[in-house]
């Protein structure tokens, strides 16, 4: 058999026998267009996992399996964030009404699945501060930050060997006041950041101290010229 004939034979076998090749997906596993995906697990994996993770590994944003976060955020707010996104930030709109990939039923499936992770047995005994509120007092926030957050982030918020800076200009340009509030309330346990009730032993942060700390952090937001800047939108 010549080399040319041998190569042609190998190609023919490859094309005619691929159905029996190991690792070939079953027909039920083949890729589905976005509008056909209905299962919560698939919708979460395709649209949420990349930023919010699985609750175990470190992710780019707050995990949606955080029990304190899920207890704080209202169902309708969660749905609005998924559907309409957060203008000016990295959270896109997923609703087809806004050019996203998901229809109303798929968004509802995501909301149902995420809220099903709520676990009241994992919540602190202290009252959970409200998800959203107006900014508090900057001076009081500086004092509250010193007692509740400085042990990890440094007395001026600029970081320490334990944790990074919270007043870095580039960080504050990426996050909204609401995101700062969400993390102050719910923490980032996967990063070693405790929730509002565990920063000082026996002294949980109150709704007012949370608002004050967020006000103090937000007061450090500057533009490239060192002038005070404001975020362009809200963020979960």
MARVEX-958678 format. One record per residue: z, y, x of N, C-alpha, C in turn; residue in three letters. Coordinates in pm, whole numbers, plus 50000, padded with zeros to 5 digits. Layout:
// residues N
PT,Z,Y,X,Z,Y,X,Z,Y,X,ALA
...
This chain:
// residues 236
PT,50000,49881,50085,50000,50000,50000,50000,50125,50089,UNK
PT,49908,50215,50060,49902,50336,50141,50017,50428,50106,UNK
PT,50045,50525,50195,50152,50620,50172,50127,50701,50046,UNK
PT,50002,50740,50021,49967,50818,49902,49998,50739,49775,UNK
PT,49958,50612,49775,49981,50529,49658,50131,50505,49637,UNK
PT,50205,50492,49748,50350,50472,49737,50417,50593,49674,UNK
PT,50377,50711,49715,50436,50832,49659,50404,50846,49510,UNK
PT,50281,50814,49472,50243,50821,49332,50322,50722,49247,UNK
PT,50349,50606,49304,50426,50504,49233,50569,50551,49211,UNK
PT,50630,50614,49313,50767,50663,49302,50777,50771,49195,UNK
PT,50679,50865,49193,50678,50972,49094,50664,50916,48953,UNK
PT,50577,50816,48937,50556,50755,48806,50683,50688,48755,UNK
PT,50752,50619,48845,50877,50552,48806,50981,50655,48764,UNK
PT,50987,50767,48839,51087,50870,48809,51066,50930,48671,UNK
PT,50939,50952,48635,50910,51013,48505,50927,50917,48389,UNK
PT,50903,50790,48412,50907,50693,48302,51044,50631,48283,UNK
PT,51134,50641,48381,51261,50572,48370,51381,50665,48368,UNK
PT,51360,50799,48348,51472,50892,48355,51572,50869,48243,UNK
PT,51526,50811,48131,51620,50786,48022,51730,50690,48062,UNK
PT,51701,50604,48156,51802,50508,48198,51880,50550,48319,UNK
PT,51855,50668,48369,51922,50712,48491,52069,50742,48462,UNK
PT,52160,50710,48554,52302,50739,48533,52328,50888,48530,UNK
PT,52421,50929,48443,52456,51069,48433,52373,51148,48336,UNK
PT,52269,51086,48279,52187,51158,48183,52268,51181,48056,UNK
PT,52278,51305,48005,52360,51331,47887,52306,51261,47763,UNK
PT,52398,51222,47677,52358,51166,47549,52297,51277,47463,UNK
PT,52227,51237,47360,52161,51336,47275,52260,51432,47213,UNK
PT,52383,51383,47185,52485,51469,47124,52543,51569,47223,UNK
PT,52519,51547,47353,52575,51634,47455,52476,51738,47504,UNK
PT,52353,51732,47457,52252,51824,47505,52285,51967,47463,UNK
PT,52232,52061,47537,52261,52202,47513,52221,52241,47372,UNK
PT,52308,52320,47309,52280,52372,47176,52264,52523,47185,UNK
PT,52173,52579,47107,52164,52725,47105,52294,52784,47053,UNK
PT,52331,52907,47094,52460,52965,47058,52490,52961,46908,UNK
PT,52387,52982,46825,52414,52989,46682,52448,52854,46621,UNK
PT,52430,52745,46696,52459,52612,46644,52597,52561,46686,UNK
PT,52663,52631,46776,52793,52587,46825,52899,52620,46719,UNK
PT,52976,52518,46680,53074,52538,46572,53216,52503,46611,UNK
PT,53235,52414,46709,53369,52369,46745,53442,52476,46825,UNK
PT,53570,52494,46795,53649,52596,46865,53649,52573,47016,UNK
PT,53670,52449,47059,53678,52421,47203,53551,52465,47274,UNK
PT,53435,52440,47212,53308,52479,47274,53291,52631,47272,UNK
PT,53327,52694,47161,53315,52839,47152,53406,52908,47254,UNK
PT,53528,52858,47270,53620,52919,47366,53569,52899,47508,UNK
PT,53524,52778,47538,53476,52750,47673,53356,52837,47708,UNK
PT,53266,52859,47614,53143,52933,47641,53164,53085,47644,UNK
PT,53265,53134,47571,53276,53279,47553,53404,53343,47606,UNK
PT,53510,53265,47623,53640,53323,47656,53700,53271,47787,UNK
PT,53671,53148,47820,53736,53081,47932,53718,53156,48064,UNK
PT,53600,53211,48087,53571,53275,48214,53665,53389,48248,UNK
PT,53711,53464,48148,53801,53577,48172,53946,53545,48142,UNK
PT,53970,53466,48037,54108,53444,47992,54165,53308,48034,UNK
PT,54084,53224,48093,54134,53099,48148,54183,53000,48045,UNK
PT,54249,52896,48095,54296,52787,48010,54448,52788,47991,UNK
PT,54512,52893,48038,54657,52902,48026,54732,52841,48141,UNK
PT,54662,52769,48228,54726,52704,48342,54686,52770,48473,UNK
PT,54558,52795,48489,54509,52854,48613,54507,53006,48604,UNK
PT,54494,53071,48717,54489,53218,48722,54353,53265,48672,UNK
PT,54354,53360,48583,54231,53414,48526,54224,53564,48550,UNK
PT,54109,53623,48518,54090,53764,48542,54170,53853,48449,UNK
PT,54194,53806,48327,54269,53886,48231,54382,53803,48174,UNK
PT,54461,53863,48088,54578,53797,48032,54538,53669,47959,UNK
PT,54613,53562,47981,54579,53436,47916,54606,53445,47767,UNK
PT,54517,53389,47688,54533,53391,47543,54626,53281,47495,UNK
PT,54682,53206,47586,54785,53108,47551,54925,53160,47580,UNK
PT,54935,53286,47619,55065,53348,47645,55140,53362,47512,UNK
PT,55254,53294,47495,55321,53295,47364,55370,53432,47321,UNK
PT,55416,53514,47415,55464,53647,47380,55348,53736,47336,UNK
PT,55237,53726,47406,55118,53803,47368,55071,53765,47228,UNK
PT,55066,53635,47201,55020,53589,47070,55116,53629,46959,UNK
PT,55244,53638,46991,55341,53682,46890,55330,53831,46864,UNK
PT,55289,53907,46964,55283,54053,46951,55156,54100,46881,UNK
PT,55043,54038,46912,54916,54087,46859,54894,54039,46716,UNK
PT,54853,54128,46629,54825,54091,46491,54689,54020,46484,UNK
PT,54679,53931,46387,54557,53851,46372,54435,53940,46354,UNK
PT,54446,54045,46272,54331,54131,46246,54291,54210,46368,UNK
PT,54388,54243,46454,54356,54313,46578,54281,54220,46673,UNK
PT,54327,54096,46683,54258,53998,46767,54114,53981,46720,UNK
PT,54096,53970,46590,53961,53951,46537,53873,54071,46568,UNK
PT,53928,54191,46553,53850,54312,46580,53808,54319,46726,UNK
PT,53897,54279,46816,53865,54283,46959,53752,54185,46990,UNK
PT,53759,54064,46933,53654,53966,46958,53520,54014,46901,UNK
PT,53524,54065,46780,53400,54105,46713,53338,54229,46776,UNK
PT,53421,54330,46804,53368,54460,46843,53386,54495,46990,UNK
PT,53460,54412,47063,53478,54438,47204,53568,54558,47230,UNK
PT,53569,54602,47355,53648,54719,47395,53555,54815,47469,UNK
PT,53505,54917,47401,53412,55010,47465,53468,55069,47593,UNK
PT,53385,55071,47695,53426,55128,47822,53497,55033,47914,UNK
PT,53519,54908,47869,53588,54810,47952,53510,54679,47955,UNK
PT,53567,54578,48018,53493,54455,48042,53490,54359,47924,UNK
PT,53555,54392,47815,53554,54306,47697,53434,54341,47611,UNK
PT,53332,54251,47605,53212,54282,47527,53230,54253,47379,UNK
PT,53139,54303,47299,53135,54270,47157,53064,54136,47142,UNK
PT,53125,54044,47066,53064,53913,47045,52995,53901,46909,UNK
PT,53009,54000,46822,52949,53990,46689,52799,54013,46694,UNK
PT,52727,53933,46618,52582,53953,46608,52550,54090,46549,UNK
PT,52643,54147,46473,52621,54280,46416,52611,54386,46524,UNK
PT,52669,54357,46640,52666,54451,46752,52579,54402,46866,UNK
PT,52495,54304,46838,52408,54250,46942,52467,54134,47020,UNK
PT,52585,54086,46978,52648,53973,47046,52594,53839,46998,UNK
PT,52649,53728,47050,52593,53596,47020,52658,53523,46902,UNK
PT,52768,53575,46846,52845,53496,46749,52838,53556,46609,UNK
PT,52823,53466,46511,52825,53512,46372,52968,53517,46320,UNK
PT,52982,53558,46196,53115,53577,46139,53196,53448,46137,UNK
PT,53131,53336,46104,53202,53208,46098,53251,53166,46235,UNK
PT,53171,53188,46338,53211,53151,46473,53327,53238,46522,UNK
PT,53324,53366,46490,53434,53455,46527,53562,53411,46457,UNK
PT,53551,53376,46330,53667,53330,46256,53722,53201,46317,UNK
PT,53634,53113,46363,53678,52990,46428,53755,53021,46555,UNK
PT,53709,53117,46633,53781,53157,46754,53919,53213,46720,UNK
PT,53926,53299,46620,54054,53358,46581,54151,53250,46535,UNK
PT,54102,53158,46453,54186,53049,46404,54238,52964,46519,UNK
PT,54148,52931,46611,54188,52845,46722,54288,52911,46815,UNK
PT,54265,53039,46847,54355,53110,46938,54492,53129,46873,UNK
PT,54495,53169,46747,54624,53189,46681,54698,53058,46658,UNK
PT,54626,52946,46660,54694,52816,46645,54778,52783,46768,UNK
PT,54758,52856,46878,54837,52835,47000,54973,52903,46993,UNK
PT,54998,52979,46889,55128,53044,46876,55240,52941,46876,UNK
PT,55345,52971,46953,55454,52875,46968,55587,52951,46962,UNK
PT,55648,52951,46846,55771,53026,46828,55885,52971,46913,UNK
PT,55877,52844,46950,55983,52784,47031,55983,52836,47173,UNK
PT,55873,52899,47216,55863,52950,47353,55893,53099,47362,UNK
PT,55939,53159,47253,55961,53304,47252,56103,53339,47294,UNK
PT,56120,53456,47356,56255,53502,47391,56333,53538,47265,UNK
PT,56464,53544,47277,56547,53579,47162,56545,53728,47133,UNK
PT,56513,53809,47232,56510,53954,47213,56391,53994,47126,UNK
PT,56406,54102,47048,56294,54149,46965,56173,54185,47051,UNK
PT,56057,54136,47011,55935,54164,47086,55884,54304,47052,UNK
PT,55863,54390,47151,55811,54525,47123,55677,54517,47051,UNK
PT,55645,54616,46969,55517,54613,46897,55398,54614,46993,UNK
PT,55292,54550,46951,55172,54538,47034,55118,54675,47075,UNK
PT,55111,54767,46981,55057,54901,47009,55159,55007,46972,UNK
PT,55160,55116,47048,55249,55229,47020,55203,55347,47105,UNK
PT,55248,55464,47067,55215,55584,47144,55284,55579,47280,UNK
PT,55228,55652,47375,55291,55662,47507,55428,55728,47494,UNK
PT,55518,55687,47581,55654,55740,47579,55671,55857,47674,UNK
PT,55790,55866,47730,55827,55977,47818,55806,55937,47964,UNK
PT,55734,56018,48037,55698,55984,48176,55822,55977,48265,UNK
PT,55910,56075,48254,56030,56076,48339,56118,55955,48310,UNK
PT,56137,55922,48184,56216,55804,48149,56145,55678,48197,UNK
PT,56012,55681,48193,55935,55567,48240,55952,55541,48388,UNK
PT,55965,55648,48466,55987,55632,48610,56119,55560,48635,UNK
PT,56222,55598,48560,56353,55534,48576,56349,55390,48529,UNK
PT,56281,55364,48416,56271,55228,48364,56190,55139,48457,UNK
PT,56086,55195,48517,56007,55119,48614,56093,55081,48733,UNK
PT,56175,55174,48776,56261,55147,48892,56357,55032,48867,UNK
PT,56408,55021,48746,56504,54915,48718,56439,54783,48676,UNK
PT,56320,54789,48617,56259,54668,48561,56143,54612,48643,UNK
PT,56076,54696,48720,55951,54653,48784,55948,54673,48936,UNK
PT,56030,54763,48987,56021,54801,49128,56055,54688,49223,UNK
PT,56135,54592,49180,56173,54484,49271,56052,54404,49318,UNK
PT,55945,54404,49239,55822,54334,49280,55712,54431,49322,UNK
PT,55699,54543,49249,55586,54633,49272,55620,54754,49359,UNK
PT,55743,54762,49408,55782,54874,49492,55833,54991,49410,UNK
PT,55919,55070,49469,55983,55180,49397,55883,55284,49348,UNK
PT,55771,55299,49419,55670,55396,49378,55554,55330,49305,UNK
PT,55564,55198,49282,55458,55125,49211,55339,55089,49296,UNK
PT,55347,55119,49427,55231,55100,49513,55226,54962,49578,UNK
PT,55308,54870,49529,55300,54733,49577,55403,54700,49683,UNK
PT,55421,54570,49701,55513,54517,49801,55463,54379,49839,UNK
PT,55530,54311,49933,55487,54174,49966,55489,54080,49846,UNK
PT,55565,54115,49741,55574,54028,49624,55459,54046,49526,UNK
PT,55414,54168,49507,55312,54197,49406,55235,54322,49443,UNK
PT,55116,54337,49385,55027,54446,49421,55061,54578,49355,UNK
PT,54980,54678,49387,55000,54812,49336,54960,54821,49189,UNK
PT,55040,54894,49112,55006,54923,48973,54960,55067,48955,UNK
PT,54962,55144,49063,54921,55283,49054,54794,55310,49136,UNK
PT,54735,55204,49184,54609,55217,49257,54502,55280,49167,UNK
PT,54433,55379,49217,54335,55451,49135,54227,55361,49080,UNK
PT,54181,55267,49160,54072,55180,49115,54121,55081,49009,UNK
PT,54243,55032,49027,54300,54942,48926,54314,55015,48793,UNK
PT,54371,55135,48795,54395,55209,48672,54265,55254,48606,UNK
PT,54157,55264,48683,54029,55300,48623,53967,55183,48547,UNK
PT,54013,55063,48576,53959,54943,48512,54037,54901,48388,UNK
PT,54162,54941,48378,54247,54895,48268,54285,55011,48177,UNK
PT,54306,54979,48052,54344,55081,47954,54495,55087,47939,UNK
PT,54540,55187,47868,54683,55197,47838,54730,55075,47759,UNK
PT,54645,55025,47668,54683,54910,47588,54698,54785,47675,UNK
PT,54611,54770,47774,54624,54654,47863,54754,54665,47942,UNK
PT,54786,54783,47991,54912,54803,48063,55030,54766,47973,UNK
PT,55021,54806,47847,55127,54774,47753,55135,54624,47727,UNK
PT,55020,54560,47708,55019,54415,47682,55084,54338,47795,UNK
PT,55052,54375,47918,55110,54305,48032,55258,54338,48048,UNK
PT,55297,54462,48020,55438,54498,48028,55519,54415,47927,UNK
PT,55462,54391,47810,55531,54312,47708,55526,54163,47740,UNK
PT,55406,54111,47761,55386,53966,47769,55394,53911,47911,UNK
PT,55380,53999,48011,55380,53951,48149,55251,53878,48183,UNK
PT,55245,53830,48305,55139,53739,48350,55210,53624,48420,UNK
PT,55272,53532,48344,55351,53424,48405,55274,53344,48510,UNK
PT,55143,53328,48489,55064,53252,48585,55053,53323,48719,UNK
PT,55084,53454,48722,55085,53532,48846,55227,53560,48894,UNK
PT,55325,53506,48822,55464,53530,48859,55523,53655,48798,UNK
PT,55450,53718,48706,55500,53840,48640,55570,53802,48511,UNK
PT,55700,53828,48499,55774,53788,48379,55745,53879,48260,UNK
PT,55783,53832,48141,55766,53915,48022,55878,54018,48012,UNK
PT,55874,54098,47908,55965,54210,47891,56113,54169,47892,UNK
PT,56141,54045,47855,56281,54003,47840,56340,53944,47967,UNK
PT,56257,53923,48068,56303,53851,48186,56292,53929,48316,UNK
PT,56269,54059,48309,56257,54137,48433,56394,54172,48491,UNK
PT,56489,54194,48403,56628,54216,48445,56715,54115,48371,UNK
PT,56788,54033,48443,56869,53931,48376,56961,53990,48270,UNK
PT,56945,53942,48147,57032,53985,48039,57003,54123,47983,UNK
PT,56900,54191,48035,56868,54326,47988,56718,54334,47954,UNK
PT,56678,54290,47837,56537,54297,47801,56491,54441,47784,UNK
PT,56366,54466,47813,56309,54598,47788,56297,54619,47638,UNK
PT,56324,54740,47593,56312,54774,47453,56172,54828,47425,UNK
PT,56141,54847,47297,56013,54906,47261,55996,55043,47327,UNK
PT,56105,55120,47336,56097,55253,47395,56075,55246,47545,UNK
PT,56146,55157,47614,56128,55150,47760,55989,55099,47795,UNK
PT,55933,55011,47713,55795,54967,47736,55700,55086,47725,UNK
PT,55715,55166,47620,55629,55284,47602,55647,55383,47715,UNK
PT,55770,55399,47763,55796,55493,47872,55732,55446,48003,UNK
PT,55744,55316,48032,55685,55263,48155,55533,55278,48151,UNK
PT,55473,55249,48038,55327,55263,48027,55286,55408,48046,UNK
PT,55365,55501,47991,55335,55643,48009,55340,55681,48157,UNK
PT,55440,55630,48228,55453,55662,48371,55336,55604,48450,UNK
PT,55299,55480,48420,55185,55420,48489,55057,55497,48459,UNK
PT,55035,55529,48332,54912,55599,48293,54904,55738,48357,UNK
PT,55018,55798,48386,55018,55932,48447,54961,55930,48588,UNK
PT,54949,55812,48647,54894,55800,48782,54742,55782,48781,UNK
PT,54683,55777,48664,54539,55755,48656,54466,55882,48700,UNK
PT,54387,55871,48807,54315,55985,48863,54167,55951,48876,UNK
PT,54083,56054,48874,53942,56031,48899,53915,56040,49049,UNK
PT,53788,56035,49087,53754,56034,49230,53790,56163,49302,UNK
PT,53821,56267,49226,53858,56395,49286,54010,56415,49286,UNK
PT,54083,56310,49245,54228,56321,49243,54282,56394,49122,UNK
PT,54197,56418,49024,54241,56488,48903,54280,56388,48795,UNK
PT,54371,56425,48705,54411,56333,48597,54291,56284,48519,UNK
PT,54291,56155,48487,54181,56095,48412,54238,56013,48298,UNK
PT,54156,55992,48198,54198,55911,48083,54104,55793,48069,UNK
PT,54152,55682,48016,54064,55565,47997,53959,55594,47892,UNK
PT,53850,55520,47893,53741,55543,47798,53756,55460,47673,UNK
PT,53856,55374,47664,53873,55293,47545,53997,55207,47555,UNK
PT,54022,55132,47451,54135,55041,47451,54094,54906,47506,UNK
PT,54191,54824,47533,54166,54693,47592,54281,54602,47552,UNK
PT,54253,54473,47524,54360,54384,47481,54466,54363,47587,UNK
